[in-house]
Amino acid sequence: MRVRRLLKLYHFSSRCVKRLHSIAVQLFLLFFVSILLPVLIGGYISYLKSARMIEEQVSNVASLTIKQVRDNMNFIFKSIDNTSMRLVSNKTIHEALQAKNITNDYESIQLNTEAKEFIMSLIMNMPEIMDIFILDIHKQNSVVSSSFVIDPWQTEWYRKVVQADGSAVWFGLSNTSYVKGSDMGIPVFGMGRMVKDVDTGKPLGVLFIEVRGKILTDTLDDLQFGQTGYTYLVDRDNRYTYHREPQLFGHLSDLTLPASTEVMRVQGKDMMVVPSELNNGWRVAGIVPVSELVASSVEIRDLTNWIALASAIVAIIMGYYVAYKIGRPLESLTRLMKRSEAGDLTVRSPIVGKNEIGQLARSFNKMIKQIDVLIGRIAEEENEKKKAEIRALRYQINPHFLYNTLNSIRWMAKLQRTEDVANAITTLVHLLEASLERSGPMVPLGEELSLLQKYMVIQQYRYNNDIALRIDCPPHLKQISIPRMLLQPIVENAIFHGIAPKEECGSISVSVHAEGKDAVIVIADDGIGIPQEKLPHLLSGNSGQRASGMTRIGLAHVHQTLQLYYGPSYGAQVSSTEGKGTVVRLVVPMREEEEGYVQSAAGR
């Protein structure tokens, strides 16, 4: 009985497994999960839209409130400005400041009294005005409503009003009187304007109206946006002319107000800044915390969060299943493809499933195996091709070297220098033996430099030791491998086309130093140099003309040899100055033993 149950369970499980092997079942499960996504997206979009609508509504209310504040402030400032215009255009005040046609002190006192009475009448009609001062620029006939402690002519506000030359200058809230220089116990603000002669425009004095700050604070203190929002005023220099914290009066604001409503970072929080400009140049700004703007959408947010949480649980369960059955095999195949793309053709997929992904894995393994075979063939053919190219280059260089050397020996023979001819031929034998590549195409740099010194023996016989060769190579760099006969063509060109034409003594220097993982070989001569217009063609081999100094005959071959061995990032660089000499710079990798003959296109 128990065995039957086990058999039934086994058959049932087998059928389930077979069904699960079908890609159709897996896609159905994936499709089922995708049904839940619109619910989540719809809930999230609904929350965002409702939050945005609430934010826009609150923002509009805040903007309207700021506009009302702006209109109230403009009305207050306009009233004070109108009062100042009445004062600066009053005939009695002009006469009191100018003191024209005054014959005695009694007339002067009488005229000043009339001016004061006019000022006091304005103060009585406008209780928000605390004091009005009209200062004679000559300090003789000032008209003031009360006494002062400090010298107002030496104050900063006096200087600014004079510089404004008749325009109104506004001064923000301060607990210290601008004119008296003492603590008033209440905040005050002021406005100043130059008084000028109506006929001549000549400055007569300076008007300053000091106003109780209560007219501003009563309006702005009670204005609050949300629980922590606030309002402030700044002048043209972005200094606080009003703030809910009186200690900030006159201080520079850290926030640069935008041109229009904008969400900005203020004191580490996202704030909606609602600015507006007043007629007197000041700016009023409402600061509204963004978190309070969307406070009404908390319920929608909470509901969306619960839906998102439930959906996340379902998504985790279904996503794990899909990832295990479909995602993981596909990711494994993707990784193997990337490795094969990078050149690793030994990868094989271990997936042996019976569904479509298993078939795909087997096809991938078969394809990689075939590509590996084809790449091997191509690499071998490419290697042989580059070997042939390098041999062709050397076959072009060697006859050129042999021609120049035999020509030198011929000249010594004509001059009957038999001993020099014998020594030169002996040295030539050593050079020809070195070029036979019995030990391979690569030689240590130290051996190449030794062959270079032997070659110079022949050239010194010809030129009567008028050419000096200096070699500077650190011992540890002499072990790196370079292509055989790499430096001789460059030195040969330096002699025949750089130093010989100037018909005087010359020198060639060969220096070697390390730069990172590369070695740099610099060959410099003090010959006649190469014209600048011919330099670009030396390495490309596109110019049919010969260049002075180190010519392209050997340079192009050396450059091509280095690039065939090591790749396009290596090669030769030539710089020259006519009349001073030429410098050739060779860059090779620092390798003591060359791993392969050439670098193939297949990276083998």
Helices and strands as residue ranges (DSSP letters): H 2-21, H 23-88, H 91-98, H 105-125, E 129-136, E 143-144, G 152-154, H 156-164, E 169-176, E 183-196, E 203-212, H 214-220, E 230-234, E 240-242, G 246-248, E 262-266, E 269-277, E 283-289, H 290-293, G 295-297, H 298-322, I 323-327, H 328-341, H 356-414, H 418-434, E 442-444, H 445-462, E 467-472, G 475-477, E 481-483, H 488-494, I 495-499, G 500-502, E 506-515, E 518-525, G 532-537, H 552-566, E 571-577, E 581-589
